[in-house]
Amino acid sequence: MKVWPIVGVIVVEAFLFGVHWFVYRTWVDFHGNLAPANTPLLREVVIALAFSFVVAALLSFRFVNPLVSLFYKFACLWLGFLNFFVWASCLVWLIWFAIQLAGISADPAPLRPWIVGPLFALAILAAVYGLINALWIRIRRVTVKLPGLPQQWRGRKAVLLSDLHLGNVNGLGFCRRIAAMVAREKPDIVFVPGDLFDGTKADCDRIAAPLKELAPPFGMFYSTGNHEEFTGAAHFLEAVKRIGLRDLGGECVDMDGLQIAGVTYDEANYPLRMKAAIEGMNRDRSRPSILLNHAPSRLPMVAQAGFSLQLSGHTHGGQVFPFTWLTRRVFGKFTQGLHTFGSLQVYTSTGAGTWGPPMRVGSHPEIVVLTFD
């Protein structure tokens, strides 16, 4: 194992241990009704939870079995609840300091349980809402006008299916549901711009099998995302081909007069590789073309190359607050939806699945139906 992954694991675990300890101390200091005998037990549970996600993630990269899958799901679920407990704890301390500064009470100590209780209850409600919201997958319908679009493509429908993250959390049942929703739309073509799989070890053929039944008239096209490239994309690319998706890494194809191209996530990460990939495509710049690029990045380069439309995912719309705010700071208006960059149109999908916590707060999962005009 290389040094950097080990350092990364240590840093992540140190951070998780710190936030767990912060939540634990907030609850113990403010609740005040724990019996002395129960405090050590709670402390041991919190320490175990602090290590749960990292241990589950490491196991999931090496083993495929129901026990590892169950453990991984639990660790991801807890990670989601932890997020809201952390922010509730921050508010607890802010309110406490405000009460002390304002001098509201000569003895504010009795107020402490009445601060922590409601805020932790709100944290639980927010997490439960996130679980429900993540299950409610929207169908987003968008009309895209492409200059020079061949007459035969006018009115045809494409499905943009991004970030399913098939694996231990989103399994076979989830994929069946997605495939059924897509089939009801009767698309002419399907685009999958990355993160079809979660990157963990999995029986990819089994969990993605429902997608084989779609068989749209003009095919299904795919480019890799960062999660397929975590441990090497070869295993996932083999499964993608068996499912019936065509991998477009650095390639451009003509489908009944419409050019469709794709770049790998690795290529898009490096300007020189991205430039080489685009320039190496056999593409007619006088005709409309669509690029599958997992993240909404390298837009000046893509626009300069003369692409008409870029289809992306990756952002999840931030997935869970406060990462919704952070994602918008990074990607701006291209975090989600249809926008323009010069003559280039860019649609960024919030994705159908989730990574980590199976929650959505401040974002919505979606399947995008594009109608060409």
C-alpha positions as CSV (number, residue, x, y, z in Angstrom):
1,M,0.0,0.0,0.0
2,K,1.3,3.4,-0.9
3,V,2.1,6.1,1.7
4,W,-0.5,8.7,0.5
5,P,-3.6,6.4,1.0
6,I,-2.4,5.6,4.5
7,V,-1.9,9.3,5.3
8,G,-5.4,10.0,3.8
9,V,-7.0,7.3,6.0
10,I,-5.3,8.6,9.1
11,V,-6.4,12.2,8.4
12,V,-10.0,11.2,7.7
13,E,-10.2,9.1,10.8
14,A,-8.7,11.8,13.0
15,F,-11.3,14.3,11.7
16,L,-14.2,11.8,12.3
17,F,-12.9,11.0,15.8
18,G,-12.7,14.8,16.5
19,V,-16.3,15.5,15.4
20,H,-17.6,12.4,17.3
21,W,-15.9,13.6,20.4
22,F,-17.4,17.1,20.0
23,V,-20.9,15.7,19.6
24,Y,-20.4,13.4,22.6
25,R,-19.1,16.2,24.9
26,T,-21.9,18.5,23.8
27,W,-24.6,16.0,24.7
28,V,-22.9,14.9,28.0
29,D,-22.2,18.5,29.1
30,F,-25.7,19.8,28.3
31,H,-28.1,16.9,28.8
32,G,-27.0,16.5,32.4
33,N,-29.4,13.5,33.1
34,L,-27.0,10.6,32.4
35,A,-26.3,8.3,35.3
36,P,-22.6,8.1,36.0
37,A,-22.6,4.4,35.2
38,N,-24.0,5.1,31.7
39,T,-21.4,7.7,30.7
40,P,-18.5,5.2,30.0
41,L,-20.9,3.0,28.0
42,L,-21.9,6.0,25.8
43,R,-18.3,7.0,25.4
44,E,-17.4,3.5,24.2
45,V,-20.3,3.5,21.7
46,V,-19.2,6.8,20.3
47,I,-15.6,5.6,19.9
48,A,-16.9,2.6,18.0
49,L,-19.0,4.8,15.8
50,A,-16.1,7.1,15.1
51,F,-14.2,4.2,13.5
52,S,-17.2,2.6,11.7
53,F,-17.2,4.4,8.3
54,V,-13.4,4.1,7.7
55,V,-13.4,0.4,8.7
56,A,-16.6,-0.3,6.6
57,A,-15.1,1.6,3.6
58,L,-11.8,-0.4,3.8
59,L,-13.7,-3.7,4.0
60,S,-15.9,-2.8,1.1
61,F,-12.9,-2.3,-1.2
62,R,-11.8,-5.9,-0.5
63,F,-14.8,-8.1,0.2
64,V,-18.3,-8.7,-1.3
65,N,-20.7,-10.4,1.1
66,P,-24.0,-9.5,2.9
67,L,-22.3,-8.8,6.2
68,V,-19.9,-6.2,4.7
69,S,-22.8,-4.7,2.8
70,L,-24.9,-4.4,5.9
71,F,-22.0,-2.9,7.9
72,Y,-21.3,-0.4,5.1
73,K,-25.0,0.7,4.9
74,F,-25.1,1.2,8.7
75,A,-21.9,3.3,8.7
76,C,-23.1,5.5,5.8
77,L,-26.5,6.0,7.6
78,W,-24.7,7.0,10.8
79,L,-22.5,9.4,8.9
80,G,-25.6,11.2,7.7
81,F,-27.0,11.5,11.2
82,L,-23.6,12.6,12.5
83,N,-23.5,15.5,10.0
84,F,-26.7,17.0,11.5
85,F,-25.6,16.3,15.1
86,V,-22.4,18.2,14.5
87,W,-24.3,21.3,13.3
88,A,-26.8,20.9,16.1
89,S,-23.9,20.9,18.6
90,C,-22.4,24.0,17.0
91,L,-25.8,25.8,17.5
92,V,-26.0,24.5,21.1
93,W,-22.7,26.2,22.0
94,L,-23.6,29.4,20.1
95,I,-26.9,29.7,21.9
96,W,-25.2,29.0,25.3
97,F,-22.6,31.6,24.8
98,A,-25.3,34.1,23.7
99,I,-27.3,33.4,26.8
100,Q,-24.3,34.0,29.0
101,L,-23.4,37.2,27.2
102,A,-26.9,38.5,27.3
103,G,-27.2,37.7,31.0
104,I,-30.7,36.3,30.5
105,S,-30.6,34.4,33.8
106,A,-28.5,34.6,36.9
107,D,-28.2,30.8,36.9
108,P,-28.6,29.6,33.2
109,A,-27.4,26.0,34.0
110,P,-31.0,24.6,34.2
111,L,-31.5,25.9,30.6
112,R,-28.8,23.6,29.2
113,P,-31.0,20.4,28.6
114,W,-33.7,22.6,27.0
115,I,-31.1,23.8,24.5
116,V,-29.6,20.5,23.5
117,G,-32.8,18.4,23.5
118,P,-34.8,20.3,20.8
119,L,-31.7,20.9,18.6
120,F,-30.7,17.2,18.6
121,A,-34.4,16.3,17.9
122,L,-34.3,18.7,14.9
123,A,-31.1,17.0,13.7
124,I,-32.8,13.6,13.8
125,L,-35.8,15.0,11.9
126,A,-33.6,16.6,9.2
127,A,-31.8,13.2,8.7
128,V,-35.1,11.4,8.4
129,Y,-36.3,13.9,5.9
130,G,-33.1,13.4,4.0
131,L,-33.7,9.6,3.8
132,I,-37.2,10.1,2.5
133,N,-36.2,12.8,0.0
134,A,-33.4,10.6,-1.4
135,L,-36.0,7.9,-2.3
136,W,-38.2,10.4,-4.2
137,I,-36.5,10.4,-7.6
138,R,-37.8,13.2,-9.8
139,I,-38.2,13.1,-13.6
140,R,-36.7,16.3,-14.9
141,R,-37.9,17.3,-18.4
142,V,-35.8,19.7,-20.4
143,T,-35.9,20.9,-24.0
144,V,-32.5,21.4,-25.6
145,K,-32.1,23.5,-28.8
146,L,-29.0,22.5,-30.7
147,P,-28.0,24.6,-33.8
148,G,-27.7,22.6,-36.9
149,L,-29.5,19.6,-35.4
150,P,-30.4,17.0,-38.1
151,Q,-34.1,17.0,-38.9
152,Q,-34.5,13.4,-37.9
153,W,-33.4,14.2,-34.3
154,R,-36.0,16.9,-33.7
155,G,-38.4,15.6,-31.1
156,R,-36.4,12.6,-30.1
157,K,-35.8,12.0,-26.4
158,A,-32.6,11.2,-24.5
159,V,-32.3,10.1,-20.9
160,L,-29.4,11.5,-18.9
161,L,-28.7,9.0,-16.1
162,S,-25.9,10.1,-13.9
163,D,-24.4,9.0,-10.5
164,L,-26.4,5.9,-9.7
165,H,-23.5,4.8,-7.4
166,L,-24.5,1.1,-7.6
167,G,-22.9,-0.8,-4.8
168,N,-23.5,-1.7,-1.2
169,V,-26.1,1.1,-0.6
170,N,-27.8,1.3,-4.0
171,G,-28.2,-2.3,-5.0
172,L,-30.2,-4.4,-7.4
173,G,-33.6,-3.2,-6.1
174,F,-32.6,0.4,-6.7
175,C,-31.3,-0.4,-10.2
176,R,-34.6,-2.2,-11.0
177,R,-36.6,0.9,-10.0
178,I,-34.4,3.2,-12.1
179,A,-34.6,1.0,-15.1
180,A,-38.4,0.8,-14.8
181,M,-38.6,4.6,-14.6
182,V,-36.4,5.0,-17.7
183,A,-38.3,2.4,-19.7
184,R,-41.5,4.3,-19.1
185,E,-40.1,7.3,-20.9
186,K,-39.3,5.3,-24.0
187,P,-36.0,7.2,-24.8
188,D,-34.4,7.0,-28.2
189,I,-30.9,7.1,-26.6
190,V,-29.4,7.0,-23.0
191,F,-26.4,8.9,-21.7
192,V,-24.5,7.8,-18.5
193,P,-21.8,10.3,-17.7
194,G,-20.0,8.4,-14.9
195,D,-20.4,7.0,-11.4
196,L,-22.6,4.2,-12.5
197,F,-20.9,2.2,-9.8
198,D,-19.8,3.3,-6.4
199,G,-16.3,2.1,-6.7
200,T,-16.4,-0.5,-4.0
201,K,-16.0,-4.2,-4.7
202,A,-19.3,-5.5,-6.0
203,D,-21.0,-8.0,-8.3
204,C,-21.4,-5.4,-11.0
205,D,-23.1,-7.7,-13.5
206,R,-25.8,-8.6,-11.0
207,I,-26.6,-5.2,-9.6
208,A,-26.6,-3.4,-13.0
209,A,-28.5,-6.2,-14.9
210,P,-31.8,-4.3,-15.1
211,L,-30.2,-1.7,-17.4
212,K,-29.6,-4.5,-20.0
213,E,-33.4,-4.5,-20.7
214,L,-33.6,-0.9,-21.8
215,A,-32.2,-1.3,-25.3
216,P,-33.1,2.2,-26.7
217,P,-33.0,2.4,-30.6
218,F,-29.8,4.5,-30.7
219,G,-28.0,2.8,-27.9
220,M,-26.6,3.7,-24.4
221,F,-23.4,5.7,-24.0
222,Y,-21.1,6.0,-21.0
223,S,-18.0,7.8,-19.8
224,T,-16.2,7.0,-16.5
225,G,-16.6,9.0,-13.3
226,N,-14.2,9.4,-10.4
227,H,-15.7,6.5,-8.4
228,E,-15.1,4.0,-11.2
229,E,-11.4,5.2,-11.3
230,F,-10.7,4.9,-7.5
231,T,-9.2,1.4,-7.8
232,G,-8.8,1.2,-11.6
233,A,-11.6,1.3,-14.1
234,A,-10.9,-1.9,-16.0
235,H,-13.2,-4.1,-13.9
236,F,-16.1,-1.6,-14.2
237,L,-15.5,-1.1,-17.9
238,E,-15.9,-4.8,-18.5
239,A,-19.2,-4.8,-16.7
240,V,-20.3,-1.7,-18.6
241,K,-19.8,-3.5,-21.9
242,R,-21.7,-6.6,-20.8
243,I,-24.6,-4.4,-19.7
244,G,-24.8,-2.9,-23.2
245,L,-23.3,0.5,-22.6
246,R,-20.7,1.8,-25.1
247,D,-17.7,3.4,-23.3
248,L,-16.7,6.6,-25.1
249,G,-13.4,7.3,-23.4
250,G,-11.6,9.6,-25.8
251,E,-13.9,8.5,-28.7
252,C,-16.5,10.2,-30.9
253,V,-19.2,8.3,-32.8
254,D,-21.9,9.3,-35.2
255,M,-25.4,8.2,-34.4
256,D,-27.8,9.0,-37.3
257,G,-26.1,12.4,-37.9
258,L,-25.6,13.4,-34.2
259,Q,-22.0,13.2,-32.9
260,I,-21.5,11.8,-29.4
261,A,-18.2,11.9,-27.6
262,G,-16.8,11.1,-24.2
263,V,-13.8,11.7,-22.0
264,T,-12.7,9.8,-19.0
265,Y,-12.6,11.5,-15.6
266,D,-8.9,11.1,-15.5
267,E,-8.5,12.8,-18.9
268,A,-10.7,15.7,-17.8
269,N,-8.6,16.2,-14.6
270,Y,-5.5,17.3,-16.6
271,P,-5.7,20.0,-19.2
272,L,-3.1,18.5,-21.5
273,R,-4.7,15.1,-21.4
274,M,-8.2,16.6,-22.0
275,K,-6.9,18.6,-25.0
276,A,-5.2,15.5,-26.5
277,A,-8.4,13.5,-26.0
278,I,-10.6,16.1,-27.7
279,E,-8.1,16.7,-30.6
280,G,-7.7,13.0,-31.1
281,M,-11.4,12.5,-31.9
282,N,-12.6,12.1,-35.4
283,R,-15.2,14.8,-35.3
284,D,-16.8,17.2,-37.8
285,R,-16.9,20.6,-36.1
286,S,-19.5,21.9,-38.6
287,R,-22.1,19.5,-37.1
288,P,-23.6,19.4,-33.6
289,S,-21.9,17.2,-31.1
290,I,-22.5,16.1,-27.5
291,L,-19.7,15.5,-24.9
292,L,-20.1,13.2,-21.9
293,N,-17.8,14.7,-19.2
294,H,-18.4,13.5,-15.7
295,A,-17.8,16.8,-13.9
296,P,-18.9,20.2,-15.2
297,S,-15.2,21.2,-15.8
298,R,-12.9,22.3,-18.6
299,L,-15.7,24.4,-20.1
300,P,-13.5,26.9,-21.9
301,M,-11.7,24.0,-23.6
302,V,-14.9,22.2,-24.5
303,A,-16.5,25.4,-25.9
304,Q,-13.3,26.2,-27.9
305,A,-13.4,22.7,-29.4
306,G,-16.9,23.5,-30.8
307,F,-19.0,21.1,-28.8
308,S,-22.7,22.0,-28.8
309,L,-23.7,20.3,-25.5
310,Q,-21.9,18.9,-22.5
311,L,-23.7,16.4,-20.2
312,S,-22.3,16.0,-16.7
313,G,-23.1,14.9,-13.2
314,H,-20.7,14.5,-10.2
315,T,-21.9,17.4,-8.1
316,H,-25.1,15.7,-6.7
317,G,-26.2,19.3,-6.2
318,G,-24.2,19.1,-3.0
319,Q,-26.4,16.2,-1.8
320,V,-26.6,17.2,1.9
321,F,-26.4,20.6,3.6
322,P,-24.0,22.3,4.1
323,F,-22.2,20.6,1.2
324,T,-24.9,22.1,-1.1
325,W,-23.4,25.5,-0.2
326,L,-19.8,24.3,-0.7
327,T,-20.6,22.7,-4.1
328,R,-22.0,26.0,-5.4
329,R,-18.8,27.8,-4.4
330,V,-16.8,25.4,-6.5
331,F,-19.0,24.9,-9.6
332,G,-21.2,28.1,-9.5
333,K,-24.3,28.0,-11.7
334,F,-23.0,24.8,-13.3
335,T,-23.7,22.9,-10.1
336,Q,-27.0,21.7,-11.6
337,G,-29.4,22.4,-14.5
338,L,-29.0,23.7,-18.0
339,H,-26.8,26.7,-18.5
340,T,-24.6,28.2,-21.2
341,F,-20.9,28.9,-21.5
342,G,-20.5,31.0,-24.6
343,S,-21.9,28.9,-27.4
344,L,-21.7,25.7,-25.3
345,Q,-24.7,24.4,-23.4
346,V,-24.1,22.4,-20.2
347,Y,-26.5,20.3,-18.4
348,T,-25.4,19.1,-15.0
349,S,-27.5,16.4,-13.4
350,T,-27.9,16.1,-9.6
351,G,-27.8,12.4,-10.2
352,A,-30.2,9.6,-9.3
353,G,-28.2,8.0,-6.4
354,T,-26.2,9.0,-3.4
355,W,-22.7,8.6,-2.1
356,G,-22.1,7.9,1.5
357,P,-25.2,8.8,3.5
358,P,-28.3,7.7,1.6
359,M,-29.8,11.2,2.2
360,R,-30.7,14.4,0.3
361,V,-31.2,17.7,2.1
362,G,-31.0,20.8,-0.1
363,S,-30.9,18.7,-3.3
364,H,-33.1,16.3,-5.2
365,P,-32.3,13.1,-7.0
366,E,-33.3,13.1,-10.7
367,I,-33.5,11.3,-14.0
368,V,-33.3,13.8,-16.8
369,V,-35.4,13.5,-20.0
370,L,-33.9,15.7,-22.8
371,T,-36.1,16.5,-25.8
372,F,-34.1,17.7,-28.8
373,D,-35.3,20.7,-30.8
